[in-house]
Amino acid sequence: MSELSGPSAAPLARMIAAFVASRAGRPPSASSRDGGGGIRDRGTRAAAMSSLPYGLWRDRGGTLDITSAQNPKVKLMRSFHKRRTRDDGGKILAEGHRLVCDLIEGGLTPTLVIVSPEALRASPGPRLQAALETLSADVVAVAPAEVVQRCCDTVTSQGVVALVERPVLPLPPTLQTVLICDGIQDPGNLGTLVRTAAGLGADAVVLTGSCVDYWAPKTVRASMGASFRLPSLRLESWQEVVELMRARGIRMYAADGGARLSHFDADWTSPSALVVGAEARGLSDAARLELESGGIAGVSVPLEGGVESLNAAVAGAIVLGEAQRQRLVAERHDGIGGGRGVTGDGELSGAVSQ
């Protein structure tokens, strides 16, 4: 475990100590519930669980490892709902079949996974089962759906949640396309922007200090794992953002509905960064000043039908898509890209998924 400090360290340390003790082999209670750890007697559950089709259950005699929300492992998971705990502990929550499987299959080993029988029996169950069987037995705990729900941030969870180390991904030495999130407040929008940026070839994400937590559970879910692959950097002041971009020779464009320059007409073939402002107020005052002084060029997405503005994530996706199109066309013309992802008339090809 990472060393913790600050006011939240003491209670968190106690939770972690209790979790470690539970992994060390504390004997189960003879009753159906032990009140604290919530370990149910194997005999009382074996018959009910014998029909479950997966080896994880057969190996454990068809029993639940946890039945109470008071279990130390559940309390540990819940503690990471708080941003301060995530920052101090260096760990984050990953929820859902696909995200948990993607992370494990990608080589990440969770500290803890709590999964429900329903999750193992669902349609993605075989893949989830196979992923979990690659882990040490003491990392995986099986619990009722209602207990797993207490660990999760979603209103209706998919029945599996993992506690994983927060990755540290330094910025690459060369940056061609950067997404700058200027005060994005909705974690779903931030996660969608991160997923879009990764999918459309951005090299990194830079966040201003007023942005929502990059590692909030909802942000991580919305990114569909992209936050684990795309390097990110949080800078507290706008001046730091400007200095970084200038040092890297990167031209900044800001999505701005009042800009005269269309995103089609901006040059995205040279190192560039797209600034996307907050959902309600748009660009921050500091970014707006930089725009007015000419340090940033404003770009707008042409709109019709009486529509005045777009959702921040949608606007970001449209502009990043044009940036990728220009890069790929330029690569094809230079004989570098070999037409990768570009049709004969310069249009992008690819698939869209939910």
Secondary structure, DSSP 8 states (H G I E B T S, - for coil): -----STTHHHHHHHHHHHHHHHTT----SSS--SSS----HHHHHHHHTT--SHHHHHTTS--S---TTSHHHHHHHHTTSHHHHHHHTEEEEESHHHHHHHHHTT---SEEEE-HHHHHSTTHHHHHHHHTTS-GGGEEE--HHHHHHH-SSSS--SEEEEEE-------S--SEEEEEES---HHHHHHHHHHHHHTT--EEEEETTS--TTSHHHHHHHTTGGGTS-EEEESSHHHHHHHHHHTT-EEEEE-TT-SSBTTTS--SSSEEEEEEBTTTBS-HHHHHHHHTTSSEEEB----TT-----HHHHHHHHHHHHHHHHHHHHHHTTSSTTTTB-TTS-B------
